[in-house]
Each structure stands twice: as structure tokens, then as C-alpha cells.
Amino acid sequence: MNTSETGKRGVREQDLANLREALGPRLVTDRSRVATYENDSSRATFAGTALGLVLAESAEDVSAALAWAHEHEVPVSIRGAGTGLVGGATAYDGGLIVSLERMNKIVDIAPEDRLATVQPGVITADLDDAAHAHGLFFPPDPASVRTCTVGGNIATNAGGLRCVAHGVTSDWVAALTVVLADGRILRTGARTRKNVVGYDLTRLFVGSEGTLGVIVEAVVRLESVPVGAPVTFWAEFDALAESGAAVTEIVGSDSRPEVLELMDSLTVRAIEEVFPSGIRIPRGALLVGQTVGAGAAAQAEAILAICRGRGAIAGAVAVNDDLVEARRKSNPALSARGLKISCDVGVPVSRLAEMFTGVADISRQHGIEVASVAHAGDGNLHCKVAAPDTPTGIAAADAIIDDITRLALSFDGTITGEHGIGLVKQHELAWQLDEVSLDVQRAIKRTLDPRSILTPGRAI
């Protein structure tokens, strides 16, 4: 029997054979296939060699993989669609990758309870489409909704375009099935609207970025589709400060937009260059949004009136979502322009105008292009920095990202609003959290994952 080591933690061929016996062809060790799962969409580049890839098809597959990794102290990375932007799903040298992409079934939709039961690999837009067949929809709406997965949204507590009206993913998760680090299967929450039994373990796992357990099934809440077509509105501003002030007034008014997105001039220009559609390129910023429901048109006009009062030089209302779809393309458009180093920070809505102008100042000080786009209604700003693919260029862009993050914190903000910490933002944790907070979180991690095999060294 060959007992040579296959990984850096002393895993033997026989040990790997035991996992292969449990998983069969769902355990992949061919380098050409494994390598395609070793990175996510972030700038965190994996430079090692993963031990193997588990193409899980059931909770039992995940349980077998984690029990094995726990026994042999092999680090595990968890992967959905690979759309994460903070390096949370990059592989470990000598580690195991667990992919959930094959666990992509919508198990059940219960219209009478406004609930859906789904596996983690379900594409978010597919769930939304399936719910629409019952007159319902799934409110969480990341810009990558057509490629990201429900499991990934839950793991990072994703937000999105509709979060100004509906909150973030945690607001829509009723129950979870989670595989713990040692392979045990835990069920949390309930299908009822109210449930106050024990600790709220469901919310503990939402946003935990794969560090406490692997989500293998979720019961999520749905909402009724509003009556009538959505109404899109836009307003153009010459000054970033004016656009931010308009957003603050809109959020504080009686108007309730479903979507409220703010893009600076550079972002709009990039979108138009890569995905031309005739969008007006503003000198300062373009505010785009939607209202829904019976009074949607009147709500949109009221919002436009606020914008005009705050200095908008142009604006209009239309029954279409072309501008909202253009906003969804901002990330690939900016990346195509060379703005590849990104961050996502949050500030109180009342500080959004200062944040936008502060980022522009940072860009001028460094002499490097920085584009900003925001889920404006909740103060979640996404910035992308131009960077040549050289160590010096990337380091310069990272320094700008650090300046932007510190600026957000100076406005009582947060280092991330929805992307999570992962690997990329780990050095920023101590900027926001004190030692007591970090100690408590790490104690929870040690309790649930005493051998630190689940996404070690990330998120906390």
C-alpha cells in the first residue's frame, strides 16, 4: 500500500482512498479540474495546490467530506458560484475544496406560507423566477443575481439593489440545515413567522462566510409581487455633493423607492463604453431608481421633485428597467476599463454626500482613477480603483482602498456592507472591532470548529 503524503498536513494516499470510497466520482483529484475551482472573483490569487475537490450532491456528501477533513485536520474552502469578491472561497494549499454548485434544486415553494426550500447552489435569479410563477418574489437582489447562488448570498449576508426597501438576506432566511465542522448536521429556525426558541442560530450562520458550518439547505421567505409595472426614474447631477444630499432627503421623506442607485460619472462612462445604450453621462453623478405598486408613478415624480430641489439638471420617469439593468453591468464594465481593485463600505445615509466627495478627493490626491457606485438608499458604497497588473500597481490601488475604508470609518461607517471580510479585508478587522468583540467571535469559532478546518484564517 502506498503511504506517501499527498498534502502538506500528512494526509496519506490511503486516507484519501477512504474519502474516495465514501464519495466515489464526486471526489476529484485531477489537477486540470481542481485548478478551475481554486480561485473566486476576487483579487486574492491562490498560489498553492489543493488536495482535491468534492462536487457535493447532497448533505450526506458534505457531511462525509467535513468529517474526513476534521479527522485529518485538512483545511476546507467552500465554493458556490465563485462570484465572491473578498477571497473567501479561494483554496488552501493541501486543502479540500467543497463545491455546492450541483446542489441546485428548488425543493419546494409553499405559496400559502410564502416560503421556499432550496439547496445552496440555486442561482438567485432562478429562485426569483420560480417564485414569480406563484405571484411571489425573493427580495435579496445582488447585482450578480443571475450568477450568484442563494447559499453564497446567505453565507455573506448579501444585500443588493432592492435592499433599500427589503433589507438584506438575513431578513429573508427562516431556517437552515448546516453541516458542522465534524460532519454533524444541524437544523436551525422554523417555518413559522414567529420563533423564539433558544438562541437565534439561524442568524449566527447567516454571514459567517463558511467559517462555522456549511449551509446545505435553506428555508427562505418570499414576498408578494406588487401590483403594476415598476416605474424607473433617473436624475442627473453636476455635483456629487448635490446627488448625495438628494439621496439623504429621499430616504428621510415619505417616498419609498424599491431601488435607489447612485453612479458617478466615471462609472456611467465605463458602462456606456462597454455596453452602449445611449445613457446620458453626467458631469457629477446619475441617480437611478424604481418605485413599485399602485402609486409607483406618483412616488417616482415625488422623488424627482426632491432631486430637482437639490440641484438635478435633468430627470425623467419611464416604465422600463433599462437603466437598472445598466447599473447591474457596472462591475464588468469597470473591470474592462482596468478598474479591478474593489471595496465595499457602508456609511450612514446622512454622510453619503461627504463619502462620495471624499473618495473623489482621494482619487485626485493619488492621481489614480477611482469609480464609485452606491446602493444609495442604505449608504453602501462600492469603489473600484484602476491598477495595472503589476505588484507596484496593485499595492498602490490597495493603499487607496485602505484610505477609502478609513474614511468610511471616520463617518461612523463599516468596512464592508455586503461583500464580507474573506481574505482581502482581514487586515481591516481591527480598525472596526475591538478586542472584546474579536475575542467573542473567535471563541464561537473555536467551539464550533475546534480544529479550525472551515475557511481558517478568514472572516474573523
Salt bridges, closest charged atoms under 4 A:
ASP15 OD1 - ARG12 NH2 3.19
ASP15 OD2 - HIS72 ND1 3.93
GLU38 OE2 - ARG31 NH1 2.82
GLU57 OE2 - ARG102 NH1 2.92
ASP61 OD2 - ARG26 NE 2.75
GLU71 OE1 - HIS72 NE2 3.97
ASP93 OD2 - LYS8 NZ 2.66
ASP108 OD2 - ARG191 NH2 3.93
ASP128 OD1 - HIS132 ND1 3.78
ASP128 OD2 - ARG162 NH2 3.66
ASP141 OD2 - ARG328 NH2 2.69
ASP171 OD1 - ARG203 NH2 3.46
ASP182 OD2 - ARG184 NE 2.91
ASP200 OD2 - ARG203 NE 4.00
GLU223 OE1 - ARG114 NH1 2.76
GLU236 OE1 - ARG280 NE 2.58
ASP238 OD2 - ARG283 NH1 3.90
GLU249 OE1 - ARG310 NE 2.76
GLU258 OE2 - HIS166 NE2 2.90
GLU261 OE1 - ARG327 NE 2.65
GLU261 OE2 - HIS375 ND1 2.86
GLU273 OE1 - ARG337 NH1 2.91
GLU325 OE1 - ARG146 NH1 3.40
GLU325 OE2 - ARG328 NE 3.43
ASP344 OD1 - HIS419 ND1 3.82
GLU354 OE1 - ARG351 NE 2.54
ASP361 OD1 - ARG364 NH2 2.26
GLU369 OE2 - ARG337 NH2 3.21
ASP389 OD2 - LYS340 NZ 3.50
ASP398 OD1 - ARG43 NE 2.92
ASP402 OD1 - HIS427 NE2 3.00
ASP403 OD2 - HIS366 NE2 2.88
GLU418 OE2 - HIS375 NE2 2.93
GLU418 OE2 - HIS382 NE2 3.06
GLU428 OE1 - LYS425 NZ 3.62
GLU428 OE2 - HIS427 NE2 3.94
ASP449 OD2 - LYS445 NZ 2.66
